[in-house]
Amino acid sequence: MSVYPFAKVQQFIFLGIFLGIFLSASSFTQVFAQSFVGCPTGDERIASSDESYEEEVLRLVNEIRAKKRLKPVILNASLTWAARYHAKDMIVDNYFEHDPHDRKGRRLRKVCSTFEKMDFFVKDELFSRSENIGAGSQTPKEMVKDWMDSPGHKENILDPETKYMGVAYLYDANSEWKTYWVQCFGMEN
């Protein structure tokens, strides 16, 4: 009889381990099996390849803004989800554009505008202001320099009306450009 309680304990341990693995796999599938067809819903949650790179972009942008006597931008989670979604969408469908696209064979089809995409994430929380995209840059410093060397991107970074920023850094060794960077800017409604 003393063996029976031990066997029950083993069964419960096995069941706990199995459920833990199953739930972990289920969460893994939810994160990586998201659809990139059509416009986003705004509920997509893409993990960063390196959050410290995203934080460094924010720091560098605010350093540049301070030199121009502009208020710092505040990192916004909704804009960050929008930025990460867009970076991942560009990887999945192999394109480099502001507007989200779907690829079917060799053809790309625009599915919604940049601002529609951002608005799905920010809902009524913010007003979507602008977006910067980049690819191929290896470090935050290099990417921010590239944006600052481009008049349109620089204008977005130095926009005095902008209050919030989301930032994405994604790396995919199997993609065309390997590194993808997105900044989404917003202001209060």
Secondary structure by P-SEA (a helix, b strand, c coil): caaaaaaaaaaaaaaaaaaaaaaaaaaaaaaccccccccccccbbbbbccaaaaaaaaaaaaaaaaaaccccccccaaaaaaaaaaaaaaaaacccccbbbbbcccbbbbcccaaaaaaaaccccccccccccccccccaaaaaaaaaacaaaaaaaacccccbbbbbbbbbccccccbbbbbbbbbcc
